[in-house]
Amino acid sequence: MTTSSQIPQERKLVTSIPGPKSQELHQRTKAAVSAGVGIGLPVYVERAGGGILVDVDGNQLIDFGSGIAVTSVGNSAPKVVEKAKNQLDDFTHTCFMVTPYEEYTAVCEKLNELTPGDHEKRSALFNSGAEAVENAIKIARHHTGRTAVVAFDHAYHGRTNLTMALTAKNMPYKQGFGPFASDVYRMPMAYPFRWPGNPETIVEDAFEAFTSAVHAQVGEQNVAAVIIEPIQGEGGFIVPPTGWLAKIAEWCRENGIVFIADEVQSGFCRTGDWFACEAEGVVPDLITTAKGIAGGLPLAAVTGRAEIMDAVHASGLGGTYGGNPVACAGALGAIETMQSENLPARAKEIEKIFRERLGEIAKKHDVIGDIRGRGAMMAVEIVKPGTKEPDADLTKKVAGLSNSEGVVTLTAGTYGNVLRFLPPLVIDDALLGEGLDIIAASFDSALS
C-alpha cells in the first residue's frame, strides 16, 4: 500500500513519550479544559498523514487508532483536503434548511448508493454519531407510532441523554448523568467468547433469549426499533456469530419493527466491506454513519428506506450545522479515495496481517483469551491465564508500554480488558509490521 502523505512513513522517537513540549502543552490544557474531557495519551500532534502522527517534539508515532476509526483515509488525504479547501474558498455555511447547496445532496446520493440494499432510500445529515442515532430513533418512532427501543448488552451508541440510555457501559459514560431517557430496554448480546451456554448452538440460543425477553418485558407490538452495532465497538469489538444478526433483522421485519444498524464505527470500508452488515447480506431499515465518513471532518448521517425516512413531517429533522458544506466536500473526497484505492480490499489485507501476528503473540502468552474482529477493526481480549477473568490492569500496562515506544493504541471493552486496533486503511505494510513488533514486545515486557 502506498500513501501520498508528504510525511516520511517511519517511526521516530527523539524524546520520551510524551516529550517536554507536549508536557508543557498538557499543563495549559489542564488549566483551560474541563477535567471531564479525558485524554488517553497526552502527546500533542502537529502534523499527520498516512499512518504517522508527528508531535510537537518531533516524534513520529505509528497510528493504530485513526482517531477512533475516523481517519480511515488518513489524517490529510489529498482529495479530502483539496475539496474542503475549495469549499472554504466558496463559503463555509448557509444552513441547508435555509438556503441549500449541492454538496449536501451529493453526499446523500452517495450514501443512498453505497449503503446495503437496492430499495429506494433517503438520507439526512447531522454532526455526530450520537446525533445520528438520536435521529434514527426519532424517525423509527414517528414511522411506527410506537415508543419502545431495544438495545443490547455491551452496546455503545453515544453520550447524549438518549444515547447514554442505549449505551450499556456505566463508567465513564453514564455515571452520575441520569436520569436517562425512558422506554429503552436492554437484551442479551450474542458474545461468542463469553456466551454461558453451548457454543455450538449460540445462534439459536441467543436468538431465543432475545425474542423471549422482548416478548415478556416489552411486547413486540410496542417496539419501534431494535438498534445494534453489527460489530460492537466500545463494547470490545464483539462479532456476533454468523446468522444471528440476520435472524434479528428478519424477526424485526415480521413484527413491523425498524431494524437500525449503528455503523458509526464499523462503516466506510473499515471491516472489509463498505458496511459491516454486508458480510452476511443483512439489509437494515435504517443505518447510522459518522466517523470515517469525511476524513476527519464532523459529519454524520441516517440513511434508510424512503417510506420510513419520508414519514417524518417537514422540519422534523435537521439542525443548524447538519451537513455543513465543508464537511460534505470532505466526505465526497473521502468516498472518492475509498473507491479509487479500493480500501475495502485493503482492510482485508490488514486483517490478514493482524491475525497472523496476533496469533503468534497468543501462542506465546496465554493471557490472550480471544482474537476477533474483521478487516482493519481487530482486537484481543486479555484475561488471567487459564480463565476468562478480565485483566484490565494488564491491558492498560500493554497499551502504556506500546504508547511509550511510539505506537498509538486504544483500549475498549465492558471490562476494560480489550486492546483494539484501528489503523488507517492507507497505512503501509512496513509500519503495520513495526507496530505489531512493538505490540509483541510490550506483551513480553509486561509479562516478564
C-alpha positions in Angstrom: 0.0 0.0 0.0 1.3 3.4 -0.9 0.4 6.7 0.7 0.6 10.2 -0.8 1.5 11.8 2.5 4.5 14.1 2.5 5.4 12.9 6.0 8.0 10.2 5.9 6.3 6.9 6.8 8.6 5.9 9.6 8.5 5.8 13.4 11.0 8.2 15.0 11.5 8.9 18.7 13.6 11.9 19.6 12.3 12.4 23.2 10.5 10.4 25.7 6.7 10.0 25.2 5.3 12.5 26.0 8.1 14.9 25.3 8.8 18.2 27.0 6.7 20.4 24.6 3.8 18.0 24.9 4.1 18.1 28.7 4.1 21.9 28.7 1.0 22.0 26.5 -0.7 19.5 28.7 -0.2 21.8 31.7 -2.0 24.5 29.7 -4.7 22.0 28.8 -5.3 21.1 32.4 -5.7 24.8 33.3 -8.1 25.5 30.5 -10.1 22.4 29.6 -12.6 20.6 31.7 -11.2 17.7 33.6 -14.3 15.8 32.4 -12.7 15.6 28.9 -10.4 12.5 29.2 -7.1 12.3 27.3 -5.7 8.8 26.7 -2.2 9.8 25.5 -1.1 13.5 26.1 1.0 13.7 23.0 0.2 16.9 21.1 0.0 16.3 17.4 1.4 18.9 15.0 1.1 17.1 11.7 -0.2 13.8 10.5 -0.6 11.7 7.4 -0.7 8.1 6.2 0.0 6.0 9.2 2.1 8.6 11.1 1.4 11.2 13.7 4.1 13.9 14.3 4.0 15.5 17.7 5.3 19.0 18.8 8.5 17.5 20.0 9.3 15.9 16.5 8.4 12.4 17.5 6.7 10.3 14.8 4.2 7.8 16.1 2.6 4.9 14.4 -1.2 5.4 14.4 -3.2 2.3 15.3 -6.2 4.3 16.4 -7.2 6.6 13.5 -8.9 9.0 15.9 -11.2 6.1 16.9 -11.9 4.9 13.3 -12.3 8.4 11.9 -9.2 8.9 9.6 -9.6 5.8 7.6 -8.3 7.6 4.5 -5.5 9.2 6.6 -5.4 12.5 8.5 -4.6 14.6 5.5 -5.9 12.7 2.5 -5.2 14.8 -0.6 -8.8 14.6 -2.1 -10.3 15.4 1.3 -8.0 18.4 1.7 -8.5 19.6 -1.8 -12.2 19.5 -1.8 -12.5 21.0 1.7 -10.2 23.9 0.7 -12.1 24.6 -2.4 -15.3 24.7 -0.4 -13.7 27.0 2.1 -12.9 29.4 -0.7 -16.6 29.4 -1.8 -18.5 29.6 1.6 -18.4 28.0 5.0 -22.1 27.9 5.9 -25.6 28.9 4.9 -27.6 26.2 6.7 -29.1 23.7 4.4 -32.6 24.2 5.8 -32.4 27.9 4.9 -30.6 28.0 1.5 -29.4 24.6 0.4 -26.3 23.6 -1.6 -25.3 20.8 -3.9 -22.7 19.2 -1.6 -25.3 18.1 0.9 -27.4 16.5 -1.8 -24.3 14.8 -3.4 -23.4 13.2 -0.1 -26.9 11.9 0.3 -26.8 10.5 -3.2 -23.6 8.6 -2.4 -25.0 7.3 0.8 -28.1 6.1 -0.9 -26.0 4.3 -3.5 -23.4 2.7 -1.2 -25.4 1.5 1.8 -26.8 -2.0 1.8 -30.0 -2.8 -0.2 -31.3 -1.9 -3.6 -34.5 -0.3 -2.3 -35.3 3.4 -2.7 -33.6 5.4 0.0 -33.3 8.8 1.6 -30.7 10.3 3.8 -30.4 13.2 6.3 -27.1 14.6 7.5 -26.1 15.5 11.1 -22.9 16.4 13.1 -22.0 13.3 15.1 -22.7 9.6 15.6 -24.8 10.2 18.7 -26.9 12.8 16.9 -27.4 10.3 14.0 -28.5 7.6 16.5 -30.9 10.0 18.2 -32.5 11.0 14.9 -32.8 7.3 13.8 -34.8 6.6 16.9 -37.0 9.7 16.3 -37.6 8.5 12.7 -38.5 5.0 13.8 -40.9 6.2 16.5 -42.6 8.5 14.1 -42.9 5.9 11.4 -44.2 3.1 13.6 -46.2 5.1 16.1 -44.6 3.1 18.8 -42.1 4.2 21.5 -40.1 1.3 22.9 -36.5 0.8 21.8 -34.4 -2.3 22.2 -30.6 -2.2 22.5 -28.1 -4.8 23.7 -25.6 -5.7 26.4 -22.1 -4.2 25.7 -23.6 -1.6 23.3 -22.2 1.9 22.8 -24.3 4.5 21.0 -23.1 7.9 22.3 -23.0 10.4 25.1 -26.2 12.3 24.8 -29.1 11.6 27.1 -30.9 9.2 24.8 -27.7 7.5 23.6 -26.5 7.1 27.1 -29.7 5.2 27.8 -28.9 3.0 24.8 -25.3 2.5 25.9 -24.5 -0.4 28.3 -21.3 0.7 30.0 -21.6 2.8 33.1 -18.1 4.2 33.6 -17.2 6.6 32.2 -20.2 7.2 30.0 -23.2 7.1 32.4 -22.0 7.5 36.0 -23.8 10.5 37.6 -25.6 11.7 34.5 -29.0 10.2 35.0 -32.0 10.0 34.9 -31.9 8.8 31.3 -34.5 8.6 28.5 -37.3 6.1 29.1 -38.7 3.2 27.2 -35.3 1.8 26.4 -34.8 -2.0 27.0 -31.5 -4.0 27.1 -31.3 -7.5 25.8 -28.6 -10.2 25.8 -25.9 -10.0 23.2 -24.6 -13.0 21.3 -21.0 -12.7 22.6 -19.2 -15.9 21.5 -16.2 -15.7 23.9 -18.5 -15.1 26.9 -21.7 -16.9 26.0 -22.6 -19.1 29.0 -24.2 -21.9 27.0 -23.2 -24.3 24.3 -21.1 -22.6 21.7 -22.4 -24.9 19.0 -26.0 -23.6 19.5 -25.2 -20.0 20.3 -27.1 -18.6 17.3 -30.4 -20.4 18.2 -30.0 -20.0 21.9 -29.1 -16.3 21.8 -31.9 -15.6 19.4 -34.4 -17.4 21.6 -33.1 -15.5 24.7 -33.6 -12.2 22.8 -37.1 -12.9 21.5 -38.3 -14.4 24.8 -37.1 -11.4 26.7 -38.6 -8.8 24.3 -41.9 -10.7 24.4 -42.0 -10.9 28.2 -40.6 -7.4 29.1 -41.8 -5.2 26.3 -44.2 -6.8 23.9 -43.3 -6.9 20.2 -46.3 -4.7 19.3 -44.8 -1.9 21.4 -41.3 -1.9 19.9 -40.4 0.9 17.5 -36.8 -0.1 16.8 -34.1 -2.6 17.5 -30.7 -0.9 17.3 -27.4 -2.8 17.1 -23.8 -2.3 16.1 -23.1 -5.2 13.6 -19.7 -5.3 15.3 -19.8 -3.7 18.7 -17.2 -1.0 19.1 -16.6 0.3 22.6 -18.0 -3.0 24.0 -14.9 -4.7 22.8 -15.2 -5.4 19.0 -17.6 -8.2 19.7 -18.5 -10.0 16.4 -21.8 -12.0 16.8 -21.8 -15.5 15.4 -22.8 -15.8 11.7 -26.5 -16.0 11.3 -27.6 -14.3 14.5 -27.8 -10.8 13.1 -29.8 -11.9 10.1 -32.3 -13.7 12.4 -32.7 -10.5 14.4 -33.3 -8.4 11.2 -35.9 -10.9 9.9 -37.7 -11.0 13.2 -37.9 -7.2 13.1 -39.5 -7.3 9.6 -42.0 -9.9 10.8 -43.1 -7.7 13.7 -43.1 -4.3 11.9 -40.1 -3.1 13.9 -37.5 -0.8 12.4 -34.1 -2.5 12.3 -31.3 0.1 12.9 -27.7 -0.8 12.2 -25.3 1.6 14.0 -22.3 1.5 11.7 -20.7 4.7 13.1 -17.5 2.8 13.9 -17.7 -0.2 11.5 -18.7 1.7 8.4 -16.9 3.1 5.4 -14.6 0.1 4.4 -13.4 -0.5 8.0 -14.4 -4.1 8.1 -13.5 -5.2 4.6 -16.9 -4.2 3.1 -18.3 -0.8 2.8 -20.5 -1.6 5.8 -20.2 -4.5 8.3 -23.8 -5.7 7.6 -22.8 -6.7 4.1 -20.7 -9.6 5.3 -23.9 -11.5 5.9 -26.1 -9.8 3.4 -28.1 -8.1 6.1 -30.1 -5.0 4.9 -31.1 -2.6 7.7 -34.1 -0.4 7.5 -32.0 2.5 8.8 -28.3 2.8 9.1 -26.4 5.4 11.1 -22.9 6.6 9.9 -20.3 9.1 11.1 -16.6 8.7 12.0 -14.9 7.5 8.7 -17.4 9.4 6.5 -15.4 12.6 6.0 -11.8 12.0 6.6 -11.8 13.8 9.9 -14.4 16.5 9.4 -17.5 16.3 11.6 -20.4 14.7 9.7 -22.9 12.0 10.3 -26.0 10.6 8.6 -29.1 8.5 8.8 -29.9 6.6 5.6 -32.9 4.3 5.1 -35.9 3.1 3.4 -37.7 6.0 1.6 -41.1 5.3 3.1 -39.6 5.4 6.7 -37.4 8.5 6.1 -40.1 10.4 4.4 -42.7 9.6 7.1 -41.4 12.5 9.2 -43.1 15.8 8.8 -41.3 18.7 7.1 -38.8 20.4 9.5 -39.0 17.4 11.9 -35.4 16.6 11.1 -32.4 19.0 10.8 -30.1 21.2 12.7 -28.1 24.4 12.2 -24.8 22.8 11.3 -26.0 19.4 10.0 -24.4 18.7 6.6 -22.0 21.6 6.8 -20.8 22.3 3.2 -17.1 22.0 4.1 -17.7 18.6 5.9 -19.8 17.5 2.9 -17.0 18.4 0.5 -14.5 16.4 2.6 -16.9 13.4 2.6 -17.0 13.4 -1.2 -13.2 13.4 -1.2 -13.1 10.6 1.3 -15.6 8.4 -0.6 -13.7 9.1 -3.8 -10.5 8.0 -2.1 -12.1 4.8 -0.7 -13.4 3.9 -4.2 -10.2 4.8 -6.2 -7.9 3.0 -3.8 -10.3 0.0 -3.1 -10.0 0.4 0.6 -12.4 -2.4 1.4 -9.8 -4.8 -0.1 -7.0 -3.1 1.8 -8.9 -3.6 5.1 -9.0 -7.4 4.4 -5.2 -7.3 3.7 -4.7 -5.6 7.1 -6.9 -8.2 8.8 -4.7 -11.0 7.4 -1.5 -9.3 8.8 -3.0 -8.7 12.2 -4.5 -12.2 12.6 -1.2 -13.8 11.8 0.9 -11.6 14.2 -1.7 -11.6 17.0 -1.9 -15.4 16.7 1.8 -15.6 17.2 1.6 -13.5 20.4 -1.3 -15.6 21.7 0.7 -18.8 21.2 3.5 -17.3 23.4 1.2 -15.7 26.0 -1.9 -17.4 27.3 -3.3 -14.1 28.6 -4.9 -13.6 25.2 -8.3 -15.2 25.5 -9.7 -14.2 22.2 -8.6 -12.7 18.9 -11.5 -11.2 17.0 -12.7 -8.5 14.6 -13.0 -8.0 10.9 -11.0 -6.1 8.4 -9.0 -3.3 10.0 -11.1 -3.5 13.1 -9.3 -6.1 15.2 -8.9 -6.7 18.9 -7.6 -9.1 21.5 -9.3 -9.8 24.8 -6.9 -10.1 27.7 -7.6 -12.4 30.6 -5.9 -14.0 33.5 -4.2 -17.3 32.5 -6.4 -20.3 32.3 -9.5 -18.3 32.9 -11.9 -15.9 31.3 -11.5 -13.4 34.1 -10.8 -10.0 32.6 -7.4 -8.5 33.2 -7.9 -4.7 32.8 -4.6 -3.9 34.6 -2.5 -5.9 32.2 -4.4 -4.4 29.2 -3.6 -0.9 30.4 0.0 -1.9 31.0 0.5 -3.3 27.5 -1.2 -0.2 26.0 1.0 2.1 28.0 4.2 0.3 27.0 3.2 0.4 23.3 2.4 4.1 23.6 5.8 4.8 25.2 7.5 3.2 22.2 5.6 5.3 19.7 2.6 3.2 18.8 -0.8 4.8 19.5 -3.1 2.0 20.8 -6.6 2.1 22.3 -8.3 0.0 24.9 -12.0 -1.0 25.0 -14.5 -3.5 26.4 -17.1 -3.5 29.0 -14.5 -4.8 31.4 -11.6 -2.6 30.2 -9.6 -5.7 29.0 -9.6 -5.3 25.2 -6.9 -3.9 23.1 -8.4 -2.6 19.9 -6.6 -1.8 16.6 -8.0 0.7 14.1 -5.1 1.6 11.8 -5.8 4.0 8.9 -6.6 1.9 5.8 -3.8 3.7 3.9 -1.1 2.6 6.3 1.7 0.7 4.6 2.8 -2.8 5.5 6.2 -1.8 6.9 4.5 0.4 9.5 2.0 -2.3 10.3 4.8 -4.8 10.9 6.8 -2.4 13.0 3.8 -1.5 15.1 3.0 -5.2 15.7 6.6 -5.9 16.6 6.2 -3.2 19.4 2.9 -4.7 20.5 4.5 -8.1 20.8 7.5 -6.6 22.7 5.1 -4.8 25.0 3.4 -8.1 25.9 6.9 -9.6 26.6 7.8 -6.7 28.8 4.6 -6.6 30.7 4.7 -10.3 31.5 8.4 -10.6 32.2 
